[in-house]
Structures are given as C-alpha cells and as structure tokens.
C-alpha cells in the first residue's frame, strides 16, 4: 500500500486565542482563529470536508 500526503494540521495556543494552521496541496496554507478549541476544530473539519468532497477521486 502506498501512502500519499493529504494534509497537515497544527494547533497552536496564542496569547488571546487558539490557532489552527492547515496545509494541503489543493488548498495551500490557511489559518483559523477562535477563542475555544471546539470552534477552531469545527472550522478545520468543515474546511477539510468541503475540500475532500470536491476533490476528484484518484
């Protein structure tokens, strides 16, 4: 089985909020900020779900 890079996700705690940094070949690098973990995770999940659903099947 061959593995293929899909995306990278980093979660960081800033002085005032949480930051998620997402990197993928299709979407490039983008960042999401929120006051709580649940909100920033929801943003990441929604974005990746849209990206993967619109990606052509290989």
MONOR-V976950 format. One record per residue. N is the residue number from 1. RES is the residue in one letter. SS is DSSP state (hx for helix, st for strand, lp for the rest). PHI is phi in whole degrees, 0 to 359 (* if undefined). NEAR is the number of other C-alpha atoms within 8 Angstrom. Layout:
n=N res=RES ss=SS phi=PHI near=NEAR
n=N res=RES ss=SS phi=PHI near=NEAR
This chain:
n=1 res=X ss=lp phi=* near=2
n=2 res=X ss=lp phi=261 near=3
n=3 res=X ss=lp phi=267 near=4
n=4 res=X ss=lp phi=226 near=4
n=5 res=X ss=lp phi=296 near=4
n=6 res=X ss=lp phi=251 near=6
n=7 res=X ss=st phi=197 near=8
n=8 res=X ss=st phi=232 near=7
n=9 res=X ss=st phi=230 near=8
n=10 res=X ss=st phi=240 near=7
n=11 res=X ss=st phi=245 near=8
n=12 res=X ss=st phi=232 near=7
n=13 res=X ss=st phi=258 near=7
n=14 res=X ss=lp phi=265 near=7
n=15 res=X ss=lp phi=293 near=4
n=16 res=X ss=lp phi=239 near=5
n=17 res=X ss=lp phi=203 near=10
n=18 res=X ss=st phi=257 near=14
n=19 res=X ss=st phi=233 near=13
n=20 res=X ss=st phi=243 near=14
n=21 res=X ss=st phi=245 near=11
n=22 res=X ss=st phi=245 near=13
n=23 res=X ss=st phi=229 near=11
n=24 res=X ss=st phi=211 near=10
n=25 res=X ss=lp phi=297 near=7
n=26 res=X ss=lp phi=286 near=5
n=27 res=X ss=lp phi=256 near=8
n=28 res=X ss=st phi=71 near=8
n=29 res=X ss=st phi=257 near=8
n=30 res=X ss=st phi=216 near=8
n=31 res=X ss=st phi=233 near=8
n=32 res=X ss=st phi=230 near=10
n=33 res=X ss=st phi=238 near=9
n=34 res=X ss=st phi=201 near=10
n=35 res=X ss=lp phi=283 near=9
n=36 res=X ss=lp phi=227 near=8
n=37 res=X ss=hx phi=300 near=8
n=38 res=X ss=hx phi=303 near=6
n=39 res=X ss=hx phi=292 near=9
n=40 res=X ss=hx phi=290 near=15
n=41 res=X ss=hx phi=294 near=9
n=42 res=X ss=hx phi=301 near=8
n=43 res=X ss=hx phi=299 near=9
n=44 res=X ss=hx phi=295 near=11
n=45 res=X ss=hx phi=299 near=8
n=46 res=X ss=hx phi=298 near=8
n=47 res=X ss=hx phi=296 near=8
n=48 res=X ss=hx phi=293 near=8
n=49 res=X ss=hx phi=298 near=8
n=50 res=X ss=hx phi=297 near=8
n=51 res=X ss=hx phi=297 near=10
n=52 res=X ss=hx phi=286 near=7
n=53 res=X ss=hx phi=291 near=6
n=54 res=X ss=hx phi=268 near=6
n=55 res=X ss=lp phi=286 near=6
n=56 res=X ss=lp phi=293 near=4
n=57 res=X ss=lp phi=289 near=3
n=58 res=X ss=lp phi=251 near=2
